[in-house]
Amino acid sequence: MLSPKCLTLLTVLTDLLPPQVKYLLFDCDNTLVLSEELAFEACADLANQILAKQGVTDRYTGDQLIVDFVGQNFRGMMMSLQKKYNFKLPQEELERYVKDEENAVIEKLEDKASPCEGVMDILKKLHDEKKYGMAVVSSSALRRVRASIIKAAQNDFIPHNYVFSAATSLEKPTTKPDPAIYLHACKVIGVRPEECVAVEDSKSGATAAFRAGIPCIAYVGCYHSGKKQKEVAEVLTGPGVECKNVMWHWSEFDKCLAEIEAM
């Protein structure tokens, strides 16, 4: 039996070791599933209807919404538009629009959503090895996230009750970069933030992980041009976001994870 002094020394030495990674927390939209363009295409018409009703002459395309609001859910987008154009939606009306947008996006995702390139091989490998637990942590509504995962045939890899939504899972709905959904996911799973690694493709998502104290891999493979990938990589590894490394393709996941575990 170890003496109390040895036990104390062992505890101190253990605390000095880097925490063991137990869970991988994946964003969904454009990280696991190519869904952002489809989703923003579906919500552009509704956003424009709301702006027209408020007397605002500006109009958005899906691509323009992605530039301004990538990583945010529809509720967060509407908060930003109200602030930008100085109008206020009654809460009841906002909730109706949130539900309308969710239904429109889900319909499009169920028709066209597909996995990000290379991700299926990684998810299957992780699932088979059972070394890490896996969860999805998204800003999007829970119905939308689950619809994306099912359409992309990823539901066999992610436990149904470990899909978390900032729009749905929290008592008070929010959106990334608020870290609340990451902290909630860690609490439900039963792990400390430092025992997890997140994968994010947007500034708002990576910022949420950083604020929650979760090391994050920046995934830029969802962006079409090399120039855009480099720009996003620079942002996601910059001040206030501080992703640990950049993954250009899902085939690099093992290397990126190993680098974080070695830190």
C-alpha positions in Angstrom: 0.0 0.0 0.0 1.3 3.5 -0.9 1.9 5.9 2.0 -0.1 9.1 2.2 3.0 11.1 1.0 3.3 8.8 -2.1 -0.4 9.2 -2.9 -0.1 13.0 -2.6 3.0 13.0 -4.9 1.2 10.7 -7.4 -1.8 13.0 -7.4 0.4 16.0 -8.1 2.2 14.2 -10.9 -1.1 13.1 -12.4 -2.4 16.7 -12.4 0.7 17.8 -14.3 0.0 15.3 -17.1 -2.1 16.5 -20.1 -5.8 15.4 -19.7 -6.8 12.3 -21.6 -9.2 12.9 -24.5 -12.4 11.0 -23.8 -14.9 12.6 -26.1 -15.0 14.1 -29.6 -17.5 16.9 -30.1 -18.4 17.5 -33.7 -20.2 20.5 -35.2 -22.8 19.3 -37.7 -23.3 21.8 -40.5 -20.4 21.8 -43.0 -18.3 19.8 -40.6 -20.1 16.4 -40.7 -22.7 17.2 -43.3 -22.7 19.5 -46.3 -25.8 21.4 -45.2 -25.0 25.1 -44.9 -25.6 26.1 -48.5 -28.9 24.1 -48.5 -30.0 25.6 -45.3 -29.2 29.2 -46.2 -30.8 28.8 -49.6 -34.0 27.7 -47.8 -34.0 30.5 -45.3 -33.1 33.3 -47.7 -36.7 33.6 -49.0 -38.1 33.7 -45.4 -35.5 36.3 -44.3 -36.4 38.5 -47.3 -40.1 38.2 -46.5 -39.5 39.4 -43.0 -37.3 42.3 -44.2 -40.0 43.4 -46.7 -42.7 43.3 -44.1 -40.5 45.6 -41.9 -40.0 48.1 -44.8 -36.4 47.1 -45.4 -35.4 47.2 -49.0 -32.2 45.1 -48.8 -32.4 41.5 -49.9 -30.2 38.5 -49.3 -29.3 35.4 -51.3 -28.3 32.2 -49.6 -24.6 32.9 -50.4 -24.8 36.3 -48.8 -26.4 34.9 -45.6 -23.5 32.4 -45.4 -21.0 35.2 -45.5 -22.7 37.2 -42.8 -24.1 34.5 -40.5 -22.3 31.2 -41.0 -22.2 29.3 -37.7 -25.3 31.0 -36.3 -28.8 29.5 -36.2 -31.9 31.3 -37.6 -32.8 32.8 -34.2 -29.3 34.3 -34.0 -29.5 35.5 -37.5 -32.8 37.3 -36.8 -31.3 38.9 -33.7 -28.5 40.3 -35.9 -30.9 41.5 -38.6 -33.2 43.2 -36.1 -30.1 45.0 -34.7 -28.7 45.9 -38.1 -32.0 47.3 -39.5 -33.4 48.6 -36.2 -36.7 46.7 -36.0 -38.2 44.5 -33.3 -40.2 41.3 -33.8 -42.7 40.3 -31.1 -41.6 37.1 -29.5 -44.6 35.1 -30.7 -43.9 36.2 -34.3 -40.3 35.3 -34.0 -41.0 31.9 -32.7 -43.4 31.3 -35.6 -40.7 32.3 -38.1 -38.1 30.1 -36.3 -40.5 27.1 -36.8 -41.3 28.0 -40.4 -37.5 28.2 -41.2 -36.8 24.9 -39.5 -39.5 23.1 -41.5 -38.3 24.6 -44.8 -34.6 23.7 -44.1 -35.4 20.2 -43.0 -37.4 19.5 -46.2 -34.4 20.6 -48.3 -31.9 18.6 -46.1 -34.0 15.4 -46.3 -33.8 15.7 -50.1 -30.2 16.8 -50.7 -27.9 16.6 -47.7 -24.7 14.6 -48.0 -21.6 13.8 -45.8 -18.5 16.0 -46.0 -15.8 14.4 -48.1 -13.9 11.7 -46.2 -15.8 11.9 -43.0 -17.6 8.6 -43.2 -14.4 6.6 -43.1 -13.3 8.5 -40.0 -16.6 8.0 -38.2 -16.7 4.3 -39.0 -13.1 3.9 -37.8 -13.8 5.8 -34.5 -17.0 3.9 -33.9 -15.3 0.5 -34.5 -12.3 1.3 -32.3 -14.4 2.6 -29.4 -11.5 4.6 -28.0 -13.4 7.9 -27.9 -17.0 8.7 -27.3 -18.7 10.9 -30.0 -21.3 13.6 -29.8 -22.7 16.4 -32.1 -22.8 19.9 -30.7 -24.6 22.3 -33.0 -26.3 25.7 -33.1 -29.0 24.4 -35.3 -32.4 23.1 -34.2 -32.4 19.5 -33.0 -34.8 18.3 -35.6 -32.6 19.8 -38.3 -29.4 18.3 -36.9 -31.0 14.8 -36.7 -32.4 15.1 -40.2 -29.0 15.9 -41.5 -27.3 13.1 -39.7 -29.9 10.6 -40.8 -29.8 11.7 -44.4 -26.0 11.5 -44.4 -26.2 7.9 -42.9 -24.3 9.0 -39.8 -26.9 8.1 -37.2 -25.3 4.7 -36.6 -22.1 6.4 -35.3 -23.6 9.1 -33.1 -25.8 8.1 -30.1 -29.3 9.6 -30.5 -29.2 11.2 -27.0 -25.7 12.7 -27.6 -26.9 15.2 -30.3 -27.0 18.7 -28.7 -28.6 21.8 -30.1 -28.1 25.4 -28.8 -31.5 26.2 -30.3 -33.4 23.3 -28.6 -31.4 21.5 -25.9 -30.9 24.5 -23.6 -33.5 25.9 -21.2 -32.8 29.3 -22.8 -32.1 29.0 -26.5 -28.9 30.6 -27.7 -26.4 30.2 -30.5 -22.6 29.9 -30.9 -20.3 31.7 -30.1 -22.0 31.4 -26.7 -20.3 28.4 -25.1 -23.4 27.3 -23.2 -24.2 24.4 -25.5 -20.7 23.0 -25.2 -20.8 23.3 -21.4 -24.2 21.7 -21.4 -23.0 18.8 -23.6 -20.0 18.2 -21.3 -22.3 18.2 -18.2 -24.8 15.7 -19.7 -22.0 13.4 -21.0 -20.1 13.6 -17.7 -16.8 14.9 -18.9 -14.7 18.0 -18.3 -14.2 20.4 -21.3 -10.4 19.7 -21.3 -11.2 16.0 -21.8 -12.8 16.7 -25.1 -11.7 17.9 -28.6 -14.1 19.8 -30.8 -14.1 20.1 -34.6 -15.5 23.3 -36.0 -15.6 25.0 -39.4 -16.8 28.5 -38.4 -15.5 31.4 -36.3 -18.6 31.4 -34.1 -18.4 27.6 -33.5 -14.7 27.6 -32.8 -15.0 30.6 -30.5 -17.7 28.8 -28.5 -15.4 25.8 -28.0 -12.5 28.1 -27.0 -14.7 30.0 -24.5 -15.8 26.6 -23.1 -12.2 25.6 -22.6 -12.3 22.8 -25.2 -9.3 22.3 -27.6 -10.6 22.6 -31.2 -9.5 21.4 -34.6 -10.3 23.9 -37.4 -11.9 22.1 -40.4 -11.8 24.1 -43.7 -12.4 21.3 -46.2 -16.0 22.4 -46.7 -14.9 25.7 -48.4 -14.7 25.5 -52.2 -11.6 27.6 -53.0 -8.1 27.2 -51.7 -8.1 31.0 -51.0 -11.2 30.8 -48.9 -9.8 27.8 -47.0 -6.6 29.7 -46.2 -8.6 32.8 -45.0 -10.8 30.7 -42.7 -7.8 28.8 -41.4 -6.2 32.1 -40.5 -9.3 33.3 -38.7 -9.9 30.0 -36.8 -6.3 29.9 -35.5 -6.3 33.6 -34.6 -6.8 35.5 -31.4 -10.0 34.7 -29.5 -10.6 31.6 -31.5 -7.3 29.8 -31.2 -7.9 26.4 -32.8 -5.0 24.1 -32.1 -4.4 23.1 -35.7 -6.1 23.0 -39.2 -7.7 20.0 -40.9 -7.9 20.6 -44.7 -9.5 17.1 -45.3 -11.0 14.5 -43.0 -8.1 12.2 -43.9 -5.9 14.4 -41.7 -8.1 13.9 -38.6 -5.9 11.2 -36.8 -2.9 13.4 -37.2 -4.6 16.6 -35.9 -6.0 14.7 -32.9 -2.7 13.1 -32.1 -1.1 16.6 -32.2 -3.6 17.9 -29.6 -3.2 14.8 -27.4 0.6 15.4 -27.4 0.3 19.0 -26.2 
